[in-house]
Every structure is written in structure tokens, then in C-alpha cells.
Amino acid sequence: MTTSTGPWPGRFVWHDLMTTDAEGSLAFYGKLFDWRVEAVPMMGTTYHMIHCGPGPIGGVMQEKNIPVSHWMPYLAVDDVDRAAAKVAQLGGSVCVPPTDIPGTGRFAVIGDPTGAYLSLYRGNPDSHGFDPDLAVPGRICWNETYSTDKDTAQAFYSALVGWKVEAMDLGPGGIYHLQKVGDKQAGGLMQQLMPGAPSCWVVYFFTEDLAASTAKAKQLGATAMMEGVPIPDVGFFSMLTDPQGAMFALFQPLANAKGTC
């Protein structure tokens, strides 16, 4: 197992679960994955930091006033303030302005022009986030946005962080936009296929046994929307919602697959 210490501009390096029920979410994911959770006091509340593999990968936060529980990906950038200013110029929104995280780094919450939300992040020298290329069961290994206007979203992200597109024809699923930073895969973008559903980001957790992980998630109260779906030459995935309503996916790569996870 090799690790890199970062930084990784243009890559996803952290994930927070914003949930209406932190206790329930921690019970679900703690049983599903091999996580250690550390309670950290933060700005008058408790941040539940997730440790998986060689280090922390994100956290769980209680948010009673959100409409639905959801995972929030953090995208590494060289300069949060400059990137946030660029967001507004490109037609996006800045929901939380650039803000310091004491002893950790700086972040801002943004929305792309189609309404998908994520955070921009720049860590301190010792807190760049987790290595996005390190495949560990229970870690998020892929980020994908379903957009109500994929062309507008693509133009936004390419201008914001320099993502290059490798288009893949999924047949009935449309054209999938594989996002690349140099020779590295950063994420995916495709048209939202569910009528009336908003644009959103979805996280994929790495597993070595998709069938077993999917069955376990369902036993723990998750609802499966799709199970064991093949991705040609890449692997298989299941799409689920956790008991608190947050959408997530489980992914198992093919033994000889290159790229994702």
C-alpha cells in the first residue's frame, strides 16, 4: 500500500455527512464499514471525525434544519478565496463564504449553476485530506454528479478547476463525462435521468464484495435503488439511500480494471 501526502488540486479529498440524525447515521455506517469515529468539539457542536485505513477521511455532522441528509464532497483547490470569487463569475453560488477551519485549513460551500453543491477546500500543510488514489474498503473512492444540464455543469467545472473531459457513450444512459486532472480520474458527470430530481453529487464507497456489502446495508435499514449494476470494463455498483435518506453507492472494481478506485 502506497500513500501520497498531497496536496491534490482538482481532486476530492474529504467528505462530510450532513444528517438529521447523527446517532442513527453513525450506527448505520459504523456497522457497514470498518470505521473508527472520534468525537471532536467544534464551534459549539460535536464533529464526528471518521477514520478508515491509515487516517481520517471525513466527518458526520448533525443538521436538524436541512431538507434531507446528504453527503458533501470537498474539492481541493490552490486558493479557496480565488476559486470562490470565480464561482460567482461563472454563474454559480457561494452558500458559505471562504471560512477558516481552525488548525485545519479553509473552505467554502458552493453550488454550480444547475444546483449541485460541494465544498472547496485548501488544507494546511499537514491536513491536505486523504489520498484520493488509495483504495481502502469503507473509503469513498468516486464522486459523480447528476446534472439537470450537463453541458452547463461541464463548462462550469472545466473553467473552475480545469477538468478535462473524456466522453463515454453509455447507450440508454447517455454520454458520461469522465473528469480528468492530467492522467488522473477526478470524478464523473452525467445528465440527471430521474424526472424532476435536482442536480446532486453522489459518493461511491469502495468494497471488495459488492453483494455482501449491499445485503448488509439493506439489513441495516438502507433502501436499494439499483443492485449489482455492471460498468463495462470497470466494475459493478449498487445505489442506495441510508436510513436517514442520504444517497450513496457501493462499488467493486474488476480485478484488472484501471482508473476508478
PyRosetta script that sets phi, psi and omega in degrees:
from pyrosetta import init, pose_from_sequence

init()
pose = pose_from_sequence("MTTSTGPWPGRFVWHDLMTTDAEGSLAFYGKLFDWRVEAVPMMGTTYHMIHCGPGPIGGVMQEKNIPVSHWMPYLAVDDVDRAAAKVAQLGGSVCVPPTDIPGTGRFAVIGDPTGAYLSLYRGNPDSHGFDPDLAVPGRICWNETYSTDKDTAQAFYSALVGWKVEAMDLGPGGIYHLQKVGDKQAGGLMQQLMPGAPSCWVVYFFTEDLAASTAKAKQLGATAMMEGVPIPDVGFFSMLTDPQGAMFALFQPLANAKGTC")
pose.set_psi(1, 121.0)
pose.set_omega(1, 177.5)
pose.set_phi(2, -109.2)
pose.set_psi(2, 148.2)
pose.set_omega(2, 179.9)
pose.set_phi(3, -130.4)
pose.set_psi(3, 154.3)
pose.set_omega(3, 174.8)
pose.set_phi(4, -119.8)
pose.set_psi(4, 148.0)
pose.set_omega(4, -176.1)
pose.set_phi(5, -96.7)
pose.set_psi(5, 1.5)
pose.set_omega(5, 176.8)
pose.set_phi(6, 76.8)
pose.set_psi(6, -173.0)
pose.set_omega(6, 4.7)
pose.set_phi(7, -77.4)
pose.set_psi(7, 171.5)
pose.set_omega(7, -177.6)
pose.set_phi(8, -131.0)
pose.set_psi(8, 69.3)
pose.set_omega(8, -178.9)
pose.set_phi(9, -58.8)
pose.set_psi(9, 136.5)
pose.set_omega(9, -178.5)
pose.set_phi(10, 85.8)
pose.set_psi(10, 2.4)
pose.set_omega(10, -179.4)
pose.set_phi(11, -117.6)
pose.set_psi(11, 159.1)
pose.set_omega(11, 177.4)
pose.set_phi(12, -88.9)
pose.set_psi(12, 126.1)
pose.set_omega(12, -169.9)
pose.set_phi(13, -126.3)
pose.set_psi(13, 1.0)
pose.set_omega(13, -177.3)
pose.set_phi(14, -162.9)
pose.set_psi(14, 155.2)
pose.set_omega(14, 178.5)
pose.set_phi(15, -147.3)
pose.set_psi(15, 132.7)
pose.set_omega(15, 174.8)
pose.set_phi(16, -114.9)
pose.set_psi(16, 138.7)
pose.set_omega(16, 172.4)
pose.set_phi(17, -97.1)
pose.set_psi(17, 113.8)
pose.set_omega(17, 175.5)
pose.set_phi(18, -93.1)
pose.set_psi(18, 112.7)
pose.set_omega(18, -170.1)
pose.set_phi(19, -131.3)
pose.set_psi(19, 149.3)
pose.set_omega(19, 176.7)
pose.set_phi(20, -79.4)
pose.set_psi(20, -9.3)
pose.set_omega(20, -177.5)
pose.set_phi(21, -147.2)
pose.set_psi(21, 86.6)
pose.set_omega(21, -176.3)
pose.set_phi(22, -61.9)
pose.set_psi(22, -41.7)
pose.set_omega(22, -178.7)
pose.set_phi(23, -61.7)
pose.set_psi(23, -45.1)
pose.set_omega(23, 179.3)
pose.set_phi(24, -66.5)
pose.set_psi(24, -40.4)
pose.set_omega(24, 179.4)
pose.set_phi(25, -64.8)
pose.set_psi(25, -43.1)
pose.set_omega(25, 179.5)
pose.set_phi(26, -64.4)
pose.set_psi(26, -37.7)
pose.set_omega(26, 178.4)
pose.set_phi(27, -65.0)
pose.set_psi(27, -41.9)
pose.set_omega(27, -178.4)
pose.set_phi(28, -66.0)
pose.set_psi(28, -57.4)
pose.set_omega(28, -175.1)
pose.set_phi(29, -70.9)
pose.set_psi(29, -31.0)
pose.set_omega(29, 178.1)
pose.set_phi(30, -63.4)
pose.set_psi(30, -34.3)
pose.set_omega(30, 177.7)
pose.set_phi(31, -81.5)
pose.set_psi(31, -29.2)
pose.set_omega(31, -177.9)
pose.set_phi(32, -76.3)
pose.set_psi(32, -39.1)
pose.set_omega(32, -175.8)
pose.set_phi(33, -120.8)
pose.set_psi(33, 166.8)
pose.set_omega(33, 179.0)
pose.set_phi(34, -88.7)
pose.set_psi(34, 75.3)
pose.set_omega(34, -177.5)
pose.set_phi(35, -107.1)
pose.set_psi(35, 146.0)
pose.set_omega(35, 161.9)
pose.set_phi(36, -107.5)
pose.set_psi(36, 136.7)
pose.set_omega(36, -179.0)
pose.set_phi(37, -119.4)
pose.set_psi(37, 129.6)
pose.set_omega(37, -179.2)
pose.set_phi(38, -114.6)
pose.set_psi(38, 122.5)
pose.set_omega(38, 178.2)
pose.set_phi(39, -79.7)
pose.set_psi(39, 120.8)
pose.set_omega(39, -177.1)
pose.set_phi(40, -121.5)
pose.set_psi(40, 118.1)
pose.set_omega(40, 175.5)
pose.set_phi(41, -62.7)
pose.set_psi(41, 133.4)
pose.set_omega(41, -178.0)
pose.set_phi(42, -151.2)
pose.set_psi(42, 113.3)
pose.set_omega(42, 173.8)
pose.set_phi(43, 49.4)
pose.set_psi(43, 49.0)
pose.set_omega(43, 175.3)
pose.set_phi(44, 82.6)
pose.set_psi(44, 4.5)
pose.set_omega(44, 178.4)
pose.set_phi(45, -136.3)
pose.set_psi(45, -175.9)
pose.set_omega(45, 178.9)
pose.set_phi(46, -114.0)
pose.set_psi(46, 125.8)
pose.set_omega(46, 175.9)
pose.set_phi(47, -101.9)
pose.set_psi(47, 123.4)
pose.set_omega(47, -178.1)
pose.set_phi(48, -95.1)
pose.set_psi(48, 99.0)
pose.set_omega(48, -176.1)
pose.set_phi(49, -79.9)
pose.set_psi(49, 131.5)
pose.set_omega(49, -177.2)
pose.set_phi(50, -94.6)
pose.set_psi(50, 127.7)
pose.set_omega(50, 173.9)
pose.set_phi(51, -113.5)
pose.set_psi(51, 129.6)
pose.set_omega(51, 178.1)
pose.set_phi(52, -149.1)
pose.set_psi(52, 123.8)
pose.set_omega(52, -174.4)
pose.set_phi(53, 76.9)
pose.set_psi(53, -139.1)
pose.set_omega(53, -173.4)
pose.set_phi(54, -79.0)
pose.set_psi(54, -1.4)
pose.set_omega(54, -178.3)
pose.set_phi(55, -174.6)
pose.set_psi(55, -175.3)
pose.set_omega(55, -179.4)
pose.set_phi(56, -73.1)
pose.set_psi(56, 150.2)
pose.set_omega(56, -177.7)
pose.set_phi(57, -128.2)
pose.set_psi(57, -8.6)
pose.set_omega(57, -177.7)
pose.set_phi(58, 164.1)
pose.set_psi(58, -159.4)
pose.set_omega(58, -178.1)
pose.set_phi(59, -158.2)
pose.set_psi(59, 170.0)
pose.set_omega(59, 177.9)
pose.set_phi(60, -120.9)
pose.set_psi(60, 130.0)
pose.set_omega(60, -179.0)
pose.set_phi(61, -129.1)
pose.set_psi(61, 136.8)
pose.set_omega(61, 176.5)
pose.set_phi(62, -80.5)
pose.set_psi(62, 128.3)
pose.set_omega(62, 178.0)
pose.set_phi(63, -138.0)
pose.set_psi(63, 98.0)
pose.set_omega(63, -174.9)
pose.set_phi(64, -70.8)
pose.set_psi(64, -23.8)
pose.set_omega(64, -171.2)
pose.set_phi(65, -98.6)
pose.set_psi(65, 7.7)
pose.set_omega(65, 178.3)
pose.set_phi(66, -83.8)
pose.set_psi(66, 149.8)
pose.set_omega(66, -178.6)
pose.set_phi(67, -68.4)
pose.set_psi(67, -31.7)
pose.set_omega(67, -179.9)
pose.set_phi(68, -154.4)
pose.set_psi(68, 145.6)
pose.set_omega(68, 175.8)
pose.set_phi(69, -64.2)
pose.set_psi(69, 145.6)
pose.set_omega(69, -177.5)
pose.set_phi(70, -160.5)
pose.set_psi(70, 154.9)
pose.set_omega(70, 173.5)
pose.set_phi(71, -87.8)
pose.set_psi(71, 136.9)
pose.set_omega(71, -179.6)
pose.set_phi(72, -114.8)
pose.set_psi(72, 110.2)
pose.set_omega(72, 177.8)
pose.set_phi(73, -81.3)
pose.set_psi(73, 148.8)
pose.set_omega(73, 177.4)
pose.set_phi(74, -111.8)
pose.set_psi(74, 121.9)
pose.set_omega(74, -178.0)
pose.set_phi(75, -101.7)
pose.set_psi(75, 122.6)
pose.set_omega(75, -177.7)
pose.set_phi(76, -72.4)
pose.set_psi(76, 135.6)
pose.set_omega(76, 176.0)
pose.set_phi(77, -134.9)
pose.set_psi(77, 161.9)
pose.set_omega(77, 179.6)
pose.set_phi(78, -73.8)
pose.set_psi(78, -32.4)
pose.set_omega(78, -176.0)
pose.set_phi(79, -148.4)
pose.set_psi(79, 109.7)
pose.set_omega(79, -176.3)
pose.set_phi(80, -63.5)
pose.set_psi(80, -43.2)
pose.set_omega(80, -177.6)
pose.set_phi(81, -64.1)
pose.set_psi(81, -44.3)
pose.set_omega(81, -179.9)
pose.set_phi(82, -66.1)
pose.set_psi(82, -41.6)
pose.set_omega(82, 179.5)
pose.set_phi(83, -65.9)
pose.set_psi(83, -40.5)
pose.set_omega(83, 179.9)
pose.set_phi(84, -64.6)
pose.set_psi(84, -38.1)
pose.set_omega(84, 176.7)
pose.set_phi(85, -64.2)
pose.set_psi(85, -36.5)
pose.set_omega(85, 179.9)
pose.set_phi(86, -69.7)
pose.set_psi(86, -33.0)
pose.set_omega(86, 178.3)
pose.set_phi(87, -55.3)
pose.set_psi(87, -48.8)
pose.set_omega(87, -179.3)
pose.set_phi(88, -63.0)
pose.set_psi(88, -39.8)
pose.set_omega(88, 179.5)
pose.set_phi(89, -64.4)
pose.set_psi(89, -29.9)
pose.set_omega(89, -177.1)
pose.set_phi(90, -91.3)
pose.set_psi(90, 4.9)
pose.set_omega(90, 176.6)
pose.set_phi(91, 95.1)
pose.set_psi(91, 5.5)
pose.set_omega(91, 176.7)
pose.set_phi(92, -88.6)
pose.set_psi(92, -173.7)
pose.set_omega(92, 179.6)
pose.set_phi(93, -126.5)
pose.set_psi(93, 147.8)
pose.set_omega(93, 175.0)
pose.set_phi(94, -108.3)
pose.set_psi(94, 106.4)
pose.set_omega(94, -175.1)
pose.set_phi(95, -83.7)
pose.set_psi(95, -40.0)
pose.set_omega(95, 173.6)
pose.set_phi(96, -125.0)
pose.set_psi(96, 117.4)
pose.set_omega(96, -176.9)
pose.set_phi(97, -66.0)
pose.set_psi(97, 164.4)
pose.set_omega(97, 179.1)
pose.set_phi(98, -49.5)
pose.set_psi(98, 126.0)
pose.set_omega(98, -172.2)
pose.set_phi(99, -139.5)
pose.set_psi(99, 139.9)
pose.set_omega(99, 177.2)
pose.set_phi(100, -78.2)
pose.set_psi(100, 139.7)
pose.set_omega(100, 168.3)
pose.set_phi(101, -103.7)
pose.set_psi(101, 107.8)
pose.set_omega(101, -172.1)
pose.set_phi(102, -49.8)
pose.set_psi(102, 125.6)
pose.set_omega(102, 176.5)
pose.set_phi(103, 73.8)
pose.set_psi(103, 6.2)
pose.set_omega(103, -173.8)
pose.set_phi(104, -126.8)
pose.set_psi(104, -54.3)
pose.set_omega(104, -177.0)
pose.set_phi(105, 168.9)
pose.set_psi(105, -149.4)
pose.set_omega(105, -176.5)
pose.set_phi(106, -141.1)
pose.set_psi(106, 143.7)
pose.set_omega(106, -177.5)
pose.set_phi(107, -144.7)
pose.set_psi(107, 166.1)
pose.set_omega(107, 171.2)
pose.set_phi(108, -149.7)
pose.set_psi(108, 143.0)
pose.set_omega(108, 176.2)
pose.set_phi(109, -98.4)
pose.set_psi(109, 128.2)
pose.set_omega(109, -176.6)
pose.set_phi(110, -129.3)
pose.set_psi(110, 162.5)
pose.set_omega(110, 171.3)
pose.set_phi(111, -123.5)
pose.set_psi(111, 138.2)
pose.set_omega(111, 176.2)
pose.set_phi(112, -76.9)
pose.set_psi(112, 171.8)
pose.set_omega(112, -175.7)
pose.set_phi(113, -61.8)
pose.set_psi(113, -15.7)
pose.set_omega(113, 179.9)
pose.set_phi(114, -98.9)
pose.set_psi(114, -2.6)
pose.set_omega(114, 175.0)
pose.set_phi(115, 99.5)
pose.set_psi(115, 14.2)
pose.set_omega(115, 173.7)
pose.set_phi(116, -90.5)
pose.set_psi(116, 136.0)
pose.set_omega(116, -172.6)
pose.set_phi(117, -112.0)
pose.set_psi(117, 144.7)
pose.set_omega(117, 174.6)
pose.set_phi(118, -157.2)
pose.set_psi(118, 174.9)
pose.set_omega(118, 178.4)
pose.set_phi(119, -112.6)
pose.set_psi(119, 143.5)
pose.set_omega(119, 169.8)
pose.set_phi(120, -93.4)
pose.set_psi(120, 144.7)
pose.set_omega(120, -173.6)
pose.set_phi(121, -146.4)
pose.set_psi(121, 138.3)
pose.set_omega(121, 170.1)
pose.set_phi(122, -133.5)
pose.set_psi(122, 114.9)
pose.set_omega(122, -177.1)
pose.set_phi(123, -87.3)
pose.set_psi(123, 160.5)
pose.set_omega(123, 170.1)
pose.set_phi(124, -67.2)
pose.set_psi(124, 166.2)
pose.set_omega(124, -175.9)
pose.set_phi(125, -53.2)
pose.set_psi(125, -26.9)
pose.set_omega(125, -179.3)
pose.set_phi(126, -105.2)
pose.set_psi(126, 13.6)
pose.set_omega(126, -176.7)
pose.set_phi(127, -145.9)
pose.set_psi(127, 57.9)
pose.set_omega(127, -179.0)
pose.set_phi(128, -78.2)
pose.set_psi(128, -6.6)
pose.set_omega(128, -175.2)
pose.set_phi(129, 104.4)
pose.set_psi(129, -161.9)
pose.set_omega(129, -178.0)
pose.set_phi(130, -102.8)
pose.set_psi(130, 151.7)
pose.set_omega(130, -179.3)
pose.set_phi(131, -63.0)
pose.set_psi(131, 113.9)
pose.set_omega(131, -176.4)
pose.set_phi(132, -70.9)
pose.set_psi(132, -10.4)
pose.set_omega(132, -179.4)
pose.set_phi(133, -100.2)
pose.set_psi(133, 1.3)
pose.set_omega(133, -177.6)
pose.set_phi(134, -93.2)
pose.set_psi(134, 109.1)
pose.set_omega(134, -177.2)
pose.set_phi(135, -84.6)
pose.set_psi(135, 111.4)
pose.set_omega(135, 178.7)
pose.set_phi(136, -132.5)
pose.set_psi(136, 127.7)
pose.set_omega(136, 177.6)
pose.set_phi(137, -53.7)
pose.set_psi(137, 133.0)
pose.set_omega(137, -178.3)
pose.set_phi(138, 94.5)
pose.set_psi(138, -7.4)
pose.set_omega(138, 175.4)
pose.set_phi(139, -96.5)
pose.set_psi(139, 152.1)
pose.set_omega(139, 173.2)
pose.set_phi(140, -75.0)
pose.set_psi(140, 127.6)
pose.set_omega(140, -174.8)
pose.set_phi(141, -117.5)
pose.set_psi(141, -5.7)
pose.set_omega(141, -178.6)
pose.set_phi(142, -155.3)
pose.set_psi(142, 147.7)
pose.set_omega(142, 177.8)
pose.set_phi(143, -131.0)
pose.set_psi(143, 135.8)
pose.set_omega(143, -172.9)
pose.set_phi(144, -141.7)
pose.set_psi(144, 135.9)
pose.set_omega(144, 177.2)
pose.set_phi(145, -111.7)
pose.set_psi(145, 133.1)
pose.set_omega(145, 172.9)
pose.set_phi(146, -101.1)
pose.set_psi(146, 114.9)
pose.set_omega(146, -171.1)
pose.set_phi(147, -113.2)
pose.set_psi(147, 141.4)
pose.set_omega(147, 175.4)
pose.set_phi(148, -72.7)
pose.set_psi(148, -12.5)
pose.set_omega(148, 176.7)
pose.set_phi(149, -149.7)
pose.set_psi(149, 86.5)
pose.set_omega(149, -172.1)
pose.set_phi(150, -63.8)
pose.set_psi(150, -32.5)
pose.set_omega(150, -178.8)
pose.set_phi(151, -69.0)
pose.set_psi(151, -41.7)
pose.set_omega(151, 176.6)
pose.set_phi(152, -64.9)
pose.set_psi(152, -43.5)
pose.set_omega(152, 179.5)
pose.set_phi(153, -63.5)
pose.set_psi(153, -41.9)
pose.set_omega(153, -179.3)
pose.set_phi(154, -62.7)
pose.set_psi(154, -44.0)
pose.set_omega(154, 179.0)
pose.set_phi(155, -61.0)
pose.set_psi(155, -38.5)
pose.set_omega(155, 180.0)
pose.set_phi(156, -63.6)
pose.set_psi(156, -52.7)
pose.set_omega(156, -175.6)
pose.set_phi(157, -69.7)
pose.set_psi(157, -35.8)
pose.set_omega(157, 177.6)
pose.set_phi(158, -63.4)
pose.set_psi(158, -40.5)
pose.set_omega(158, 179.2)
pose.set_phi(159, -73.2)
pose.set_psi(159, -33.0)
pose.set_omega(159, -175.8)
pose.set_phi(160, -75.2)
pose.set_psi(160, -49.0)
pose.set_omega(160, -173.9)
pose.set_phi(161, -123.5)
pose.set_psi(161, 4.7)
pose.set_omega(161, 174.9)
pose.set_phi(162, 78.9)
pose.set_psi(162, 20.3)
pose.set_omega(162, 178.5)
pose.set_phi(163, -62.8)
pose.set_psi(163, 135.1)
pose.set_omega(163, 173.4)
pose.set_phi(164, -100.5)
pose.set_psi(164, 149.7)
pose.set_omega(164, -173.2)
pose.set_phi(165, -106.1)
pose.set_psi(165, 134.5)
pose.set_omega(165, 167.7)
pose.set_phi(166, -117.8)
pose.set_psi(166, 107.6)
pose.set_omega(166, -174.1)
pose.set_phi(167, -80.1)
pose.set_psi(167, 137.9)
pose.set_omega(167, 179.0)
pose.set_phi(168, -128.9)
pose.set_psi(168, 129.5)
pose.set_omega(168, -180.0)
pose.set_phi(169, -85.8)
pose.set_psi(169, 115.1)
pose.set_omega(169, 179.8)
pose.set_phi(170, -96.7)
pose.set_psi(170, 12.7)
pose.set_omega(170, -179.7)
pose.set_phi(171, 68.7)
pose.set_psi(171, -120.6)
pose.set_omega(171, -179.7)
pose.set_phi(172, -60.5)
pose.set_psi(172, -22.6)
pose.set_omega(172, -180.0)
pose.set_phi(173, -81.3)
pose.set_psi(173, -5.0)
pose.set_omega(173, 178.6)
pose.set_phi(174, 87.5)
pose.set_psi(174, -162.6)
pose.set_omega(174, -178.7)
pose.set_phi(175, -94.3)
pose.set_psi(175, 125.4)
pose.set_omega(175, 178.5)
pose.set_phi(176, -97.3)
pose.set_psi(176, 130.5)
pose.set_omega(176, 179.5)
pose.set_phi(177, -100.8)
pose.set_psi(177, 103.8)
pose.set_omega(177, 174.8)
pose.set_phi(178, -78.6)
pose.set_psi(178, 123.9)
pose.set_omega(178, -177.0)
pose.set_phi(179, -93.2)
pose.set_psi(179, 132.8)
pose.set_omega(179, -176.1)
pose.set_phi(180, -129.6)
pose.set_psi(180, 143.1)
pose.set_omega(180, 171.2)
pose.set_phi(181, -118.4)
pose.set_psi(181, 104.1)
pose.set_omega(181, -172.0)
pose.set_phi(182, 63.2)
pose.set_psi(182, -126.0)
pose.set_omega(182, 178.5)
pose.set_phi(183, -96.6)
pose.set_psi(183, 7.0)
pose.set_omega(183, -178.2)
pose.set_phi(184, -97.9)
pose.set_psi(184, 142.6)
pose.set_omega(184, 175.0)
pose.set_phi(185, -86.3)
pose.set_psi(185, 126.6)
pose.set_omega(185, -175.6)
pose.set_phi(186, -101.7)
pose.set_psi(186, -26.0)
pose.set_omega(186, -177.6)
pose.set_phi(187, 166.0)
pose.set_psi(187, -169.6)
pose.set_omega(187, -178.6)
pose.set_phi(188, -136.1)
pose.set_psi(188, 158.1)
pose.set_omega(188, 179.8)
pose.set_phi(189, -144.2)
pose.set_psi(189, 133.2)
pose.set_omega(189, 177.9)
pose.set_phi(190, -150.8)
pose.set_psi(190, 166.0)
pose.set_omega(190, 179.5)
pose.set_phi(191, -68.3)
pose.set_psi(191, 137.1)
pose.set_omega(191, 174.5)
pose.set_phi(192, -64.4)
pose.set_psi(192, 121.5)
pose.set_omega(192, -175.0)
pose.set_phi(193, -97.6)
pose.set_psi(193, -11.8)
pose.set_omega(193, -179.6)
pose.set_phi(194, -88.6)
pose.set_psi(194, 116.0)
pose.set_omega(194, -177.8)
pose.set_phi(195, -55.5)
pose.set_psi(195, 128.9)
pose.set_omega(195, 177.5)
pose.set_phi(196, 82.4)
pose.set_psi(196, -8.4)
pose.set_omega(196, -179.2)
pose.set_phi(197, -78.0)
pose.set_psi(197, 144.2)
pose.set_omega(197, -180.0)
pose.set_phi(198, -79.4)
pose.set_psi(198, 168.0)
pose.set_omega(198, 171.8)
pose.set_phi(199, -65.1)
pose.set_psi(199, 145.1)
pose.set_omega(199, -179.4)
pose.set_phi(200, -162.2)
pose.set_psi(200, 160.3)
pose.set_omega(200, 171.6)
pose.set_phi(201, -100.2)
pose.set_psi(201, 140.9)
pose.set_omega(201, 178.7)
pose.set_phi(202, -125.3)
pose.set_psi(202, 140.0)
pose.set_omega(202, -179.9)
pose.set_phi(203, -104.0)
pose.set_psi(203, 146.5)
pose.set_omega(203, 178.3)
pose.set_phi(204, -116.5)
pose.set_psi(204, 127.0)
pose.set_omega(204, 176.6)
pose.set_phi(205, -95.9)
pose.set_psi(205, 136.4)
pose.set_omega(205, 178.9)
pose.set_phi(206, -75.3)
pose.set_psi(206, 132.9)
pose.set_omega(206, 174.3)
pose.set_phi(207, -139.0)
pose.set_psi(207, 151.7)
pose.set_omega(207, 176.8)
pose.set_phi(208, -94.3)
pose.set_psi(208, -7.4)
pose.set_omega(208, 179.5)
pose.set_phi(209, -145.5)
pose.set_psi(209, 90.9)
pose.set_omega(209, -174.7)
pose.set_phi(210, -62.2)
pose.set_psi(210, -44.1)
pose.set_omega(210, -177.7)
pose.set_phi(211, -60.7)
pose.set_psi(211, -45.1)
pose.set_omega(211, -179.1)
pose.set_phi(212, -67.6)
pose.set_psi(212, -42.1)
pose.set_omega(212, -179.5)
pose.set_phi(213, -66.3)
pose.set_psi(213, -39.2)
pose.set_omega(213, 178.2)
pose.set_phi(214, -64.8)
pose.set_psi(214, -44.6)
pose.set_omega(214, 179.2)
pose.set_phi(215, -62.5)
pose.set_psi(215, -41.4)
pose.set_omega(215, 179.8)
pose.set_phi(216, -65.6)
pose.set_psi(216, -42.2)
pose.set_omega(216, 178.7)
pose.set_phi(217, -59.9)
pose.set_psi(217, -42.0)
pose.set_omega(217, 179.2)
pose.set_phi(218, -66.8)
pose.set_psi(218, -39.2)
pose.set_omega(218, 177.7)
pose.set_phi(219, -62.8)
pose.set_psi(219, -30.9)
pose.set_omega(219, -178.7)
pose.set_phi(220, -86.2)
pose.set_psi(220, 0.9)
pose.set_omega(220, 174.9)
pose.set_phi(221, 111.6)
pose.set_psi(221, 2.8)
pose.set_omega(221, 177.6)
pose.set_phi(222, -75.0)
pose.set_psi(222, 155.8)
pose.set_omega(222, 175.6)
pose.set_phi(223, -109.9)
pose.set_psi(223, 124.8)
pose.set_omega(223, -178.4)
pose.set_phi(224, -89.6)
pose.set_psi(224, 126.9)
pose.set_omega(224, 174.6)
pose.set_phi(225, -93.9)
pose.set_psi(225, -36.4)
pose.set_omega(225, 175.6)
pose.set_phi(226, -144.3)
pose.set_psi(226, 144.2)
pose.set_omega(226, -178.8)
pose.set_phi(227, -131.9)
pose.set_psi(227, 134.7)
pose.set_omega(227, 172.8)
pose.set_phi(228, 59.0)
pose.set_psi(228, 38.0)
pose.set_omega(228, -177.7)
pose.set_phi(229, -78.8)
pose.set_psi(229, 127.2)
pose.set_omega(229, -179.5)
pose.set_phi(230, -78.1)
pose.set_psi(230, 143.2)
pose.set_omega(230, 169.3)
pose.set_phi(231, -115.1)
pose.set_psi(231, 108.1)
pose.set_omega(231, -173.4)
pose.set_phi(232, -51.1)
pose.set_psi(232, 129.3)
pose.set_omega(232, 176.8)
pose.set_phi(233, 67.5)
pose.set_psi(233, 8.0)
pose.set_omega(233, -177.3)
pose.set_phi(234, -123.2)
pose.set_psi(234, -57.6)
pose.set_omega(234, -177.6)
pose.set_phi(235, 167.4)
pose.set_psi(235, -149.0)
pose.set_omega(235, -177.4)
pose.set_phi(236, -139.6)
pose.set_psi(236, 150.9)
pose.set_omega(236, 178.3)
pose.set_phi(237, -142.9)
pose.set_psi(237, 158.9)
pose.set_omega(237, 169.8)
pose.set_phi(238, -125.0)
pose.set_psi(238, 139.6)
pose.set_omega(238, 178.4)
pose.set_phi(239, -109.9)
pose.set_psi(239, 129.7)
pose.set_omega(239, -174.6)
pose.set_phi(240, -140.1)
pose.set_psi(240, 168.7)
pose.set_omega(240, 165.3)
pose.set_phi(241, -120.2)
pose.set_psi(241, 139.6)
pose.set_omega(241, 179.6)
pose.set_phi(242, -77.5)
pose.set_psi(242, 173.0)
pose.set_omega(242, -175.9)
pose.set_phi(243, -60.7)
pose.set_psi(243, -19.2)
pose.set_omega(243, 178.6)
pose.set_phi(244, -94.9)
pose.set_psi(244, -0.4)
pose.set_omega(244, 174.9)
pose.set_phi(245, 99.9)
pose.set_psi(245, -0.3)
pose.set_omega(245, 179.2)
pose.set_phi(246, -77.9)
pose.set_psi(246, 131.8)
pose.set_omega(246, 179.5)
pose.set_phi(247, -82.9)
pose.set_psi(247, 141.2)
pose.set_omega(247, 176.6)
pose.set_phi(248, -156.3)
pose.set_psi(248, 165.8)
pose.set_omega(248, 178.5)
pose.set_phi(249, -128.5)
pose.set_psi(249, 155.3)
pose.set_omega(249, 172.2)
pose.set_phi(250, -112.5)
pose.set_psi(250, 139.7)
pose.set_omega(250, -175.3)
pose.set_phi(251, -135.5)
pose.set_psi(251, 133.3)
pose.set_omega(251, 173.8)
pose.set_phi(252, -122.5)
pose.set_psi(252, 118.8)
pose.set_omega(252, 179.7)
pose.set_phi(253, -78.5)
pose.set_psi(253, 158.2)
pose.set_omega(253, 168.7)
pose.set_phi(254, -65.7)
pose.set_psi(254, 152.0)
pose.set_omega(254, -175.9)
pose.set_phi(255, -58.6)
pose.set_psi(255, -34.0)
pose.set_omega(255, -177.0)
pose.set_phi(256, -109.3)
pose.set_psi(256, 16.0)
pose.set_omega(256, -176.6)
pose.set_phi(257, -72.5)
pose.set_psi(257, 147.5)
pose.set_omega(257, 175.6)
pose.set_phi(258, -109.5)
pose.set_psi(258, 145.8)
pose.set_omega(258, 174.1)
pose.set_phi(259, 99.7)
pose.set_psi(259, -111.0)
pose.set_omega(259, -169.9)
pose.set_phi(260, -51.4)
pose.set_psi(260, 127.5)
pose.set_omega(260, 179.2)
pose.set_phi(261, 53.4)
pose.dump_pdb("model.pdb")
